[in-house]
Amino acid sequence: MTSLRRLNISLEDGADGTVQQEIEYAFFARVESWEWLEQATRQEKQEQWESYRERGEGAFAQCRVRATDDKTYEMCVKTKTPGELGKKEVEQICSKDFFEQFRFFADKGLNKTRYIFEIEGTDLKWEVDVYTTQSGERHPWLKIDLEVPSAETELPKFPFPLKEVIVNQPAQRSEEEKAQISKLFEEWTIKVEAVKAEPAEATAE
C-alpha cells in the first residue's frame, strides 16, 4: 500500500497533559470472519463517552473519557480550528469517579474491543477496533488505525481478510463514503438513554 496524502494529523500526548504530534491513518472495513483476531499481540476492552460541539467552518471541540479493561481511566480534549494542520489533543489520567460522572454529561458512548497487531520488522502496529452493538453482538464493520512517524512512511498491506475497505482519509472521502461512515458511528453508538444516573444524595440548603 502506497503512502496516502492528507492524513488525519493530530497533536497528541502520552496521557500526561503535554502535547505531541501524532500522524494517524483511519480505515473502515467489513469482515465476515473473526478467527484472525486470535493472532493479535494483545487486546483491551474500551468503554468511551464523549461530548462533541461543531464550531463552524470545519472547527470542532470534543471531550471524551475512556475506561480500558475497567482498570485505567483517561480523559481527552480535542480541538480543530480552520487553517490549522490537524487537531490539538491533550490526554490526562483521570479517576474512575470522574469517568462515571462524565458518562451522564456525555452526548454518546461506544463499547469496543481493541486488538493490537505489531508489524514485524517495524515499530508500527495496527489497532483494530471491533464495536459491540446494543444487542451485544459484534458489528461486521470495524475501524483500523495506523500511527506512523512521518507522512512519507510507506504503508504496509493489510494482513487481514477484509471484504470491503474505505481507505480514503477525511479530505479525500466521497460524499457516499462520508455518509456511510456517519451511519456506522450511529450504529456503533450507545444511546445516552441507556445510561441511568445514580440517585443524588440529599443536601441541606
Secondary structure, 3 states (H helix, E strand, C coil): CCCCCCCEEEEECCCECCCEEEEEEEEEEECCCCHHHHHCCEEEEEEEEEEEEEEECCEEEEEEEEEECCCEEEEEEEEECCCCCCEEEEEEECCHHHHHHHHCCCCEEEEEEEEEEECCCCCCEEEEEEEECCCCCECCEEEEEEEECCCCCCCCCCCCCCCEEECCCHHHCCHHHHHHHHHHHHHHEECHHHCCCCCCCCCCC
